Amino acid sequence: MKLLVLVVTILIALFSPTLAYASTSAPTEVTAFTNDALSIVTLISAAAAVFFLIRGGYIYITSTGKPDALEEAKKTIRNALIGLVLVFAASSIVSFLSGALVGDGTTTTASNLPITQIESVAPSDGLTQVLIDAVNGFIQNIVESSTKPIVDGIMTFLSTTPSLLENASIVKFWLIMLGITDTLFVLVVALLGLQFMSASTFGFEEIEFKHLLPRIGLAFLGANVSLFLADYAIKASNALVSGVISATGGLNHAWISNAVTISSITNGTAPFIILIFLLIFLIVAIVLLLMYISRLIVISLGAVLSPFIFLLSAIPKTADFAEMAVKGYFVSVFMIFVHVVTIQLAGTFLTLPEQTNNSLISVAVAIGLLLTLLKIPSFMMQLILFSRSVGAVRHVGSQITNVLSTDSSATASSKATRSVTTPRKTVHL
């Protein structure tokens, strides 16, 4: 019965491979990117499934008199078929879950979020108000002339990340590094062979032979396509950013203009607050702009050096460093997406009715937003390091548990051996 259900599922997946998404309000940029990515994953999964089926069939044919090999062959074939069905049915599964969770989405239409712009209150007539308007305009001109270039630069870096494949210099440097890496792979394979033959003698970390060749092949393949993988990650980030921007009506500048608009200048605290805000805002904005420039440099440098990272991943002692480097690169790429979401979310605080004319809240939100944007990369790296430390502690705990269980079983076995009494033989003379 299980075999029949499996065959029917495979036939349905093979004869109905068309991608179909549930009716949602997702941005078209994200949907198009997901469609292309799923097509590539489907092709790769089909090729991998053919390889695993051939391997499982070979093990099955040569498993005569080997129960363990027979079970491994069955497991390989079963996992390949189930994984292939999951890949082909991924769109149907997600559509089914979306329909079960949100119901019928036929009446849902994509529209921009109602993020209202903040307008200044028209001043009343009078000589005092004219003086206030003059001072307000003077300070406003100073602020706009100082912040406009910085704000324009920040918004430019937020909107999109340049593609790596379109930069001829990056591609040229990557090809040079790839040639060096392919040459060094010979030395790495030789060192791995030396470690494999001398691990048991010198106490090095042992590597199973069935994992050695796939590890080398995966590292070599990753090094030769590393630039394309990095560029694909940038495309994914741009798709997410474009989806958020189009769904929310564009980047909101209200938090800047409202924070420097003086609603009342009758007391002596408003000018001081504005000047303090201007000083803090300019300093933090310059630091944020430099961080965005450094991000582009790190992305380009990481793409050029990516073949060496995959080369290090093939060596057991440096595999952890390569893993952390890849995670840090992903943080640098997708940091902009988190920043765009943060800016749009902070803009909603300034559209609340009770905060529209409150300059103090506007100043606090603007400064807090810039400081939050500066703290987001370090926070994301802390999450990665924390997850890694938790995994290491769990691994050490499992090893300690295995050692304790082994010692307890050995102690129980020795006690049982000592408890067995050998009958004495009496000789009568």
C-alpha positions as CSV (number, residue, x, y, z in Angstrom):
1,M,0.0,0.0,0.0
2,K,2.8,2.4,0.9
3,L,4.5,1.6,-2.4
4,L,1.3,2.3,-4.4
5,V,0.8,5.6,-2.7
6,L,4.4,6.6,-3.3
7,V,4.1,5.7,-7.0
8,V,0.9,7.6,-7.4
9,T,2.4,10.7,-5.7
10,I,5.4,10.6,-8.0
11,L,3.2,10.3,-11.1
12,I,1.1,13.3,-10.0
13,A,4.3,15.3,-9.3
14,L,5.8,14.4,-12.6
15,F,2.8,15.0,-14.8
16,S,1.8,18.2,-12.9
17,P,5.0,20.1,-12.4
18,T,3.5,23.6,-13.0
19,L,4.1,26.0,-10.2
20,A,0.9,27.4,-8.7
21,Y,0.8,29.9,-5.8
22,A,-2.0,30.6,-3.5
23,S,-3.8,33.9,-3.9
24,T,-1.9,36.2,-1.6
25,S,-1.0,39.9,-1.3
26,A,2.7,39.2,-1.6
27,P,4.7,41.6,-3.8
28,T,5.3,40.5,-7.4
29,E,9.1,40.9,-6.9
30,V,9.2,38.3,-4.2
31,T,6.9,36.0,-6.1
32,A,9.0,36.2,-9.3
33,F,12.2,35.6,-7.4
34,T,10.6,32.6,-5.6
35,N,9.4,31.2,-8.9
36,D,12.9,31.4,-10.5
37,A,14.6,30.0,-7.4
38,L,12.1,27.1,-7.1
39,S,12.7,26.2,-10.8
40,I,16.5,26.0,-10.2
41,V,16.0,24.0,-7.0
42,T,13.7,21.6,-8.9
43,L,16.3,21.0,-11.7
44,I,19.1,20.4,-9.2
45,S,16.9,18.1,-7.1
46,A,15.9,16.1,-10.1
47,A,19.6,15.6,-11.1
48,A,20.5,14.7,-7.5
49,A,17.6,12.3,-7.2
50,V,18.8,10.4,-10.4
51,F,22.3,10.1,-8.8
52,F,21.0,8.9,-5.5
53,L,18.7,6.4,-7.2
54,I,21.6,5.0,-9.3
55,R,23.7,4.8,-6.1
56,G,20.9,3.1,-4.2
57,G,20.3,0.6,-7.0
58,Y,24.0,-0.3,-7.2
59,I,24.1,-0.9,-3.5
60,Y,20.9,-2.9,-3.7
61,I,22.3,-5.1,-6.4
62,T,25.6,-5.7,-4.6
63,S,24.0,-6.3,-1.2
64,T,23.7,-10.0,-1.4
65,G,24.4,-11.4,2.0
66,K,24.8,-7.9,3.5
67,P,21.7,-6.9,5.5
68,D,23.2,-3.5,6.5
69,A,23.9,-2.7,2.8
70,L,20.4,-3.8,1.9
71,E,18.9,-1.4,4.5
72,E,21.1,1.4,3.4
73,A,20.1,0.9,-0.3
74,K,16.4,0.9,0.7
75,K,16.9,4.0,2.8
76,T,18.8,5.8,0.0
77,I,16.1,5.0,-2.6
78,R,13.3,5.9,-0.3
79,N,14.8,9.2,0.8
80,A,15.5,10.2,-2.8
81,L,12.0,9.5,-3.9
82,I,10.4,11.3,-0.9
83,G,12.7,14.3,-1.3
84,L,11.9,14.5,-5.0
85,V,8.2,14.4,-4.3
86,L,8.6,17.1,-1.7
87,V,10.4,19.4,-4.1
88,F,7.9,18.9,-6.9
89,A,5.0,19.3,-4.4
90,A,6.5,22.3,-2.5
91,S,4.2,24.8,-4.2
92,S,1.1,22.7,-3.6
93,I,2.0,22.1,0.1
94,V,2.6,25.9,0.7
95,S,-0.6,26.8,-1.2
96,F,-2.6,24.2,0.9
97,L,-1.1,25.5,4.2
98,S,-1.8,29.1,3.2
99,G,-5.4,28.3,2.3
100,A,-5.9,26.5,5.5
101,L,-4.5,29.3,7.6
102,V,-5.9,32.4,5.9
103,G,-8.9,31.0,4.1
104,D,-10.0,31.9,0.6
105,G,-7.8,34.7,-0.7
106,T,-9.7,35.4,-4.0
107,T,-10.9,38.8,-2.7
108,T,-7.5,39.9,-1.5
109,T,-5.8,42.6,-3.5
110,A,-2.4,44.0,-3.1
111,S,-2.3,47.7,-2.1
112,N,0.0,50.1,-0.5
113,L,0.0,50.5,3.3
114,P,-1.6,53.7,4.5
115,I,1.5,55.5,5.7
116,T,0.5,59.1,5.8
117,Q,2.9,62.0,5.3
118,I,3.2,64.6,8.1
119,E,2.3,68.1,7.2
120,S,3.3,71.2,9.2
121,V,0.6,73.2,10.9
122,A,-0.1,76.6,9.2
123,P,1.0,79.5,11.5
124,S,-1.5,82.1,12.6
125,D,-1.1,85.8,11.8
126,G,0.9,88.2,14.0
127,L,4.3,89.9,14.3
128,T,5.5,87.3,16.8
129,Q,4.5,84.5,14.5
130,V,6.4,86.2,11.6
131,L,9.5,86.2,13.7
132,I,9.0,82.6,14.7
133,D,8.6,81.7,11.0
134,A,11.8,83.6,10.1
135,V,13.8,81.7,12.8
136,N,12.1,78.5,11.9
137,G,12.9,78.9,8.2
138,F,16.5,79.9,8.9
139,I,17.1,76.7,11.0
140,Q,15.2,74.6,8.5
141,N,17.4,75.8,5.7
142,I,20.6,75.0,7.7
143,V,19.3,71.5,8.5
144,E,18.1,70.8,5.0
145,S,21.4,72.0,3.4
146,S,23.4,69.8,5.9
147,T,21.3,66.7,5.9
148,K,20.1,66.4,2.3
149,P,23.3,64.9,0.8
150,I,23.7,62.5,3.7
151,V,20.1,61.4,3.6
152,D,20.2,61.0,-0.2
153,G,23.2,58.8,0.1
154,I,21.6,56.7,2.8
155,M,18.5,56.2,0.8
156,T,20.5,55.3,-2.3
157,F,22.3,52.5,-0.5
158,L,19.0,51.3,1.1
159,S,17.1,51.0,-2.2
160,T,19.3,48.4,-3.9
161,T,22.6,46.5,-3.8
162,P,24.7,46.5,-7.0
163,S,25.1,43.1,-8.8
164,L,28.5,41.5,-8.6
165,L,28.4,39.9,-12.1
166,E,27.9,43.4,-13.7
167,N,31.1,44.6,-12.2
168,A,34.0,43.6,-14.6
169,S,36.7,44.3,-12.0
170,I,35.1,42.0,-9.4
171,V,34.7,39.2,-12.0
172,K,38.3,39.6,-13.1
173,F,39.7,39.5,-9.5
174,W,37.4,36.5,-8.8
175,L,38.8,34.6,-11.8
176,I,42.3,35.2,-10.6
177,M,41.5,34.0,-7.0
178,L,39.7,31.0,-8.5
179,G,42.8,30.0,-10.5
180,I,44.9,30.2,-7.4
181,T,42.3,28.2,-5.4
182,D,42.0,25.4,-8.0
183,T,45.8,25.1,-7.9
184,L,45.8,24.9,-4.1
185,F,43.1,22.2,-4.1
186,V,45.8,19.6,-5.1
187,L,47.7,20.4,-2.0
188,V,44.6,20.3,0.1
189,V,43.6,16.9,-1.2
190,A,47.1,15.6,-0.5
191,L,47.0,16.9,3.0
192,L,43.6,15.3,3.6
193,G,45.0,12.0,2.4
194,L,48.0,12.3,4.7
195,Q,45.6,13.1,7.6
196,F,43.4,10.1,6.7
197,M,46.3,7.7,6.8
198,S,47.9,9.0,9.9
199,A,44.9,10.0,12.0
200,S,44.7,6.8,14.0
201,T,48.5,6.8,14.6
202,F,49.0,10.4,15.7
203,G,45.6,11.0,17.2
204,F,44.3,13.5,14.6
205,E,40.7,14.0,13.9
206,E,39.5,11.0,11.9
207,I,37.6,11.4,8.7
208,E,35.4,8.7,7.3
209,F,36.3,7.8,3.7
210,K,32.6,7.9,2.6
211,H,32.5,11.6,3.7
212,L,36.0,12.6,2.4
213,L,35.4,12.5,-1.3
214,P,31.9,14.2,-1.2
215,R,33.4,16.9,1.1
216,I,36.2,17.6,-1.4
217,G,33.8,17.6,-4.4
218,L,31.4,19.9,-2.6
219,A,34.2,22.4,-1.7
220,F,35.6,22.4,-5.2
221,L,32.1,22.9,-6.7
222,G,31.3,25.7,-4.3
223,A,34.6,27.5,-5.0
224,N,33.9,27.4,-8.8
225,V,30.4,28.8,-8.4
226,S,30.9,31.0,-5.4
227,L,30.6,34.3,-7.3
228,F,27.2,33.2,-8.7
229,L,26.0,32.1,-5.3
230,A,27.0,35.5,-3.8
231,D,25.3,37.3,-6.6
232,Y,22.2,35.2,-6.2
233,A,22.1,36.1,-2.5
234,I,22.3,39.8,-3.5
235,K,19.4,39.3,-5.9
236,A,17.4,37.7,-3.1
237,S,18.0,40.7,-0.8
238,N,17.1,43.1,-3.6
239,A,13.8,41.2,-4.2
240,L,12.9,41.4,-0.5
241,V,13.8,45.1,-0.3
242,S,11.8,45.9,-3.5
243,G,8.8,43.9,-2.2
244,V,8.8,45.8,1.1
245,I,9.2,49.2,-0.6
246,S,6.5,48.6,-3.2
247,A,4.1,47.3,-0.6
248,T,4.6,50.2,1.8
249,G,4.5,53.0,-0.8
250,G,8.3,53.8,-0.8
251,L,10.8,54.9,1.7
252,N,9.3,57.3,4.2
253,H,11.2,60.6,4.8
254,A,8.6,62.0,7.3
255,W,10.8,61.1,10.3
256,I,13.5,63.5,9.1
257,S,11.3,66.5,8.2
258,N,9.1,66.2,11.2
259,A,12.0,65.9,13.6
260,V,13.4,69.3,12.6
261,T,10.1,71.2,12.3
262,I,9.7,73.7,15.2
263,S,6.1,73.6,16.4
264,S,6.7,76.2,19.2
265,I,9.6,78.5,19.9
266,T,8.1,80.6,22.6
267,N,10.2,79.0,25.3
268,G,14.0,78.5,25.4
269,T,14.0,74.7,25.2
270,A,12.9,74.2,21.6
271,P,15.9,75.7,19.9
272,F,18.3,73.8,22.1
273,I,16.5,70.5,21.3
274,I,16.7,71.2,17.6
275,L,20.4,72.0,17.7
276,I,21.1,68.9,19.8
277,F,19.1,66.8,17.4
278,L,21.0,68.3,14.4
279,L,24.4,67.6,16.0
280,I,23.5,64.0,17.0
281,F,21.7,63.3,13.8
282,L,24.6,64.5,11.6
283,I,27.1,62.5,13.5
284,V,25.1,59.3,13.6
285,A,24.0,59.7,9.9
286,I,27.6,60.0,8.8
287,V,28.5,56.9,10.7
288,L,25.6,55.1,9.2
289,L,26.6,56.2,5.7
290,L,30.2,55.0,6.3
291,M,28.8,51.6,7.4
292,Y,26.8,51.3,4.2
293,I,29.9,52.0,2.2
294,S,31.9,49.5,4.2
295,R,29.1,47.0,3.6
296,L,29.6,47.2,-0.2
297,I,33.4,46.8,0.3
298,V,32.9,43.8,2.5
299,I,30.4,42.2,0.0
300,S,32.9,42.7,-2.9
301,L,35.8,41.5,-0.9
302,G,33.9,38.5,0.3
303,A,32.9,37.6,-3.2
304,V,36.4,37.8,-4.5
305,L,37.8,35.7,-1.6
306,S,34.9,33.2,-1.6
307,P,36.9,30.5,-3.4
308,F,39.4,30.5,-0.5
309,I,36.5,30.2,2.0
310,F,35.2,27.0,0.2
311,L,38.8,25.7,0.1
312,L,39.0,26.1,3.9
313,S,35.7,24.3,4.3
314,A,37.3,21.1,3.0
315,I,39.8,21.1,5.8
316,P,38.3,19.9,9.1
317,K,40.3,22.3,11.3
318,T,39.2,25.4,9.3
319,A,35.7,24.3,8.5
320,D,34.3,26.2,11.4
321,F,36.0,29.4,10.3
322,A,34.6,29.0,6.8
323,E,31.1,28.5,8.2
324,M,31.3,31.6,10.3
325,A,32.6,33.6,7.3
326,V,29.6,32.5,5.2
327,K,27.2,33.4,8.0
328,G,28.8,36.8,8.4
329,Y,28.6,37.4,4.6
330,F,24.9,36.6,4.7
331,V,24.5,39.1,7.5
332,S,26.2,41.8,5.4
333,V,24.0,41.1,2.4
334,F,20.6,40.8,4.1
335,M,21.3,43.6,6.6
336,I,19.7,46.2,4.2
337,F,16.4,44.3,4.2
338,V,16.2,44.5,8.0
339,H,17.1,48.2,7.8
340,V,14.3,48.9,5.3
341,V,11.7,47.1,7.5
342,T,13.0,49.0,10.6
343,I,12.7,52.4,8.8
344,Q,9.2,51.7,7.6
345,L,8.1,50.5,11.0
346,A,9.6,53.6,12.7
347,G,7.8,55.8,10.2
348,T,4.5,54.5,11.5
349,F,5.2,55.8,15.0
350,L,5.4,59.4,13.6
351,T,2.0,59.0,11.9
352,L,0.1,58.6,15.1
353,P,-2.3,61.5,15.8
354,E,-1.0,62.2,19.3
355,Q,2.6,62.4,18.0
356,T,2.2,64.4,14.8
357,N,3.0,67.8,16.4
358,N,5.2,66.5,19.2
359,S,8.7,67.5,18.3
360,L,10.2,65.7,21.3
361,I,8.8,62.4,20.3
362,S,10.0,63.0,16.7
363,V,13.5,63.7,17.8
364,A,13.6,60.6,20.0
365,V,12.3,58.4,17.3
366,A,14.7,59.8,14.7
367,I,17.8,59.4,16.9
368,G,16.6,56.0,18.2
369,L,16.1,54.8,14.6
370,L,19.6,55.7,13.5
371,L,21.1,54.1,16.6
372,T,19.0,51.0,16.0
373,L,20.2,50.7,12.4
374,L,23.8,50.9,13.7
375,K,23.1,48.1,16.2
376,I,21.3,45.7,13.9
377,P,24.4,44.1,12.3
378,S,26.1,43.4,15.6
379,F,22.8,42.0,17.0
380,M,22.5,39.6,14.1
381,M,26.1,38.4,14.5
382,Q,25.4,37.9,18.3
383,L,22.4,35.6,17.4
384,I,24.7,33.6,15.1
385,L,27.4,33.2,17.7
386,F,24.8,32.3,20.4
387,S,23.3,29.6,18.2
388,R,26.7,28.2,17.5
389,S,27.7,28.2,21.2
390,V,24.4,26.5,22.0
391,G,25.2,23.8,19.4
392,A,28.7,23.3,20.8
393,V,27.4,23.0,24.4
394,R,24.8,20.5,23.2
395,H,27.5,18.5,21.4
396,V,29.8,18.4,24.4
397,G,26.9,17.4,26.6
398,S,26.0,14.5,24.4
399,Q,29.7,13.4,24.5
400,I,29.7,13.6,28.3
401,T,26.5,11.6,28.4
402,N,27.9,8.9,26.1
403,V,31.1,8.7,28.3
404,L,29.0,8.4,31.5
405,S,26.7,5.8,30.0
406,T,29.7,3.8,28.8
407,D,31.4,3.9,32.2
408,S,28.2,2.9,34.0
409,S,27.7,0.0,31.7
410,A,31.3,-1.1,32.1
411,T,31.0,-0.9,35.9
412,A,27.8,-2.9,35.9
413,S,29.4,-5.5,33.6
414,S,32.4,-5.8,36.0
415,K,30.2,-6.2,39.0
416,A,28.2,-8.9,37.3
417,T,31.5,-10.7,36.4
418,R,32.7,-10.5,40.0
419,S,29.4,-11.8,41.4
420,V,29.7,-15.0,39.4
421,T,31.2,-17.6,41.8
422,T,33.1,-20.5,40.5
423,P,32.4,-23.9,42.3
424,R,35.3,-25.3,44.1
425,K,36.4,-28.9,43.5
426,T,37.2,-30.9,46.6
427,V,39.7,-33.8,46.3
428,H,39.5,-36.6,48.9
429,L,42.7,-38.4,49.6
